[in-house]
């Protein structure tokens, strides 16, 4: 089988680890797969049951996904979240997508993490703050609104 060659972990050229997993060339603890995606246990989970959902085809980031794939892929993400929550007897799930920054493998993936009250995760993993003034809030709103396509 031909080895997929893309920008892999941290941008180096060579086989993409997630493409290799999707092709069955690298061992993965697969929990779900279909024609467009594969879900497997994260090798370094936040909590037991932490899964990654990847696209079978190589797309580096969320912004690279073809629009026709987004609906079916997110239906799979919803199904995986339900599976993780019920299978791990969790109270809920946390889902995350990194785009470039903090993306250790340059292949689009969705984290699905089981959550329980008191599990130690605090909201987002970074400090949050309110806008200092209404003027600051409106400037950010204008900057984003003017770039909407």
Order of alpha helices (4+ residues) and beta strands (2+ residues): beta-beta-alpha-beta-beta-beta-alpha-beta-beta-alpha
